[in-house]
Amino acid sequence: MIPNILSIAGSDPSGGAGIQADIKAISANGGYAMAVITALTVQNTCGVRDVHLVPPDFIRAQIAALFDDIRVDAVKIGMLGTAAIIDAVADELAQRGVPLVLDPVMVAKGGDRLLAVEAVAALRARLVPLATVLTPNLPEAADLLGTRQATSKAEMEAQAEALLALGPQAVFLKGGHLAGEDSADVFLSATRREWRSAARLATVNTHGTGCTLSAALATNLARTADPVAAAFAAKAHTLGAIGGADRLCVGRGHGPTDHFFATRTQT
């Protein structure tokens, strides 16, 4: 059975991140993608120029309409923007009983803030406890915890433990911001603690990697019901997409990854 995966996130007209990246990642991982739009952005590979937030009641109505008609096998949550939108999404999902992957999108690749500072507490209180898997990078983890960014694997593991204490079933903390030749990630739950490392890939085309990983994770979670396997399958897909990124020629800034790298004819 092909799983139906719902992404709740913002739109990136350049196609590299947000809903557009999620649809590609879900499709490439064997799912059927659905989308609830939370924000329209004016952006390209060089940065975000403007953001138009969708009214919370309209977001709530989008979610309700899908659940009224369609079996939803997993949900991925990305950009939300404000506390009011967070509350609307949390209210709609709290009683659904569907696996939920939460990517706490706070800052764009170019440095533009995508979640209001005052909304971090709402994200922490309302959605983090609903998450089956929470997938922050190191700056997002520090933001959620109100502390400085981890600079070592020991600090990274301690922050993963602190995030787990906030209530998600599991944390997949991404270590791409650590210094070193390899990039290390840790999966932590009440019963599992697992590290994996991969060599860094030399490219500037990494726009939307967090979106890609979380959407792929949600899809694999629906397919396997194994959060550990889903997390590392999603990481493998993301690495493949980054590895194929330089075959694309999209923009002058942080370009997108190639979500369909596995289907390309090598030239």
Order of alpha helices (4+ residues) and beta strands (2+ residues): beta-alpha-beta-beta-alpha-beta-alpha-beta-beta-alpha-alpha-beta-beta-beta-alpha-alpha
